[in-house]
């Protein structure tokens, strides 16, 4: 049994941040990991409709096989899948887009799995991870 599933981007710049988040949440060794470029963007604004199906299937499998109780969704600052920080007029706008995409995914997860707790985070370039 795993305690949770974490969804985050493949970007290597945030590996230490993710490790710190999992350590702080006491989830090291107790979590299923899904790492995919763009994180929640793959559901909220996918390039292919199959991206949404893939992502939801990973969550379904984690629920079925490992009986998770929680999902952590992490987007990060300067995400290349979104075009990087230069695609936004400022960080406040960038953050708002990330929040909206994560909320869309959260709602979809809760439709299929209303018993799950879903937490949303944004990882910052400075190394902090903030809950939203």
N, C-alpha and C positions, 0 to 999 in steps of 0.2 A: 504494500500500500504506500502510495506517495501522498504527501500533504497537499501538494499543489502542482500546477503547471505554470511555467513562465514562458511568455512569448516576447521575444525581443529580436532586434536586427542583427545581422551578421557582422556589422561594423566592428573591427578589431579595436578601435579607439575606446570602446566602452566595456571591454572585458573586465577591467579592474572595478569599474562601477557596478557591474552586474554581480561580481563576486562579493563586493561589499554589501550590496542590497540583500543577497541571499544569506550572507553571514549575519547581518543585522536582524533579519527575519527568522533566523535559526532554521534555514531550509537547505543548507548544504547537505547533499546526499539524500534529500527527502523530496525531490522535485523532478518532474518531467520537464524537459527543455525543448522548446521549438524555436529555432533561430532561422529567420527568413528575412531577406532584404525588404525593408520597408515596414516590417512588423504589422501594425493594424491597418496600414494602407492596403494590404492585400485583401482585406475584407471590405473596407469602406469605399475604396476606389481601385478595384483590381484591374490589371492589364487584361486578364482573361477571366471569364466567369468561373473557370475551374480553380482559380486561386482561392476563391471563397470556399468552395467545396473542400479543397485540400486542407485549409486551415480548420474548418469546422470538424472535419474527419479526425484530425489530430486531437482535438479536444474531446470528441466522442470516445476515441480509443483510450485516452487517459482516464476518462470517467469510468469506462467499462472495465478496463484491465487493472487500473491502479487506484480506483475509488477516490480520486482527488476531491477536495472540498473547496478549493480556491484556485482562481486563475489570476496571475499577475500579468498585465499588459504593459509593456514598456516601449515607448517611442523615444527618439533621441534628437537632440539639437543637431542641425547641419546634416540631416539624413539625405544621402544621395538619391534615394528612391523618390524623394519629393523634389529633387532638384537642388538640394543643399540650401543653406541659409540665404544664398543670393537670390533664391526664387521668391523670397518674402521681403516686404518693405522694412520689417523690423522683427525683433524676436517675439514681441507680443502677438503679432499676427501668426507667426510660425507656430508658437505655442497653442494658439487657439485652433489652428487646423489640426494639430496633433490630438488635442483634447477631443475635438469633434469626431475624428476618425476612431479614436479609442472608445468613445461613448457609443458609436454605432455598433462596433463589435461587441461591446459589453451587453447591449440590449439584445443582440442576436444570440449570444451565449445564454443569457437568462431565459429566453424563450424556450430553448431546448433543454436547459438544465437550471431550472429556477432555484434549486437547492444550493447552487454554487455561490460563493462570495467572489466578486470580481474587483480587483484593485487596479488603479491606473497610475502610471508613473511616467515622468519625463526625465531622461538622463541628460545632464548638461556637460558641455565640453570641459568645464573646470573639474569634473569628477563627481559632482553631487548628483543624487537621484532624488527628485521631489515627487511626492504624491499629489495627484490632482483630483 
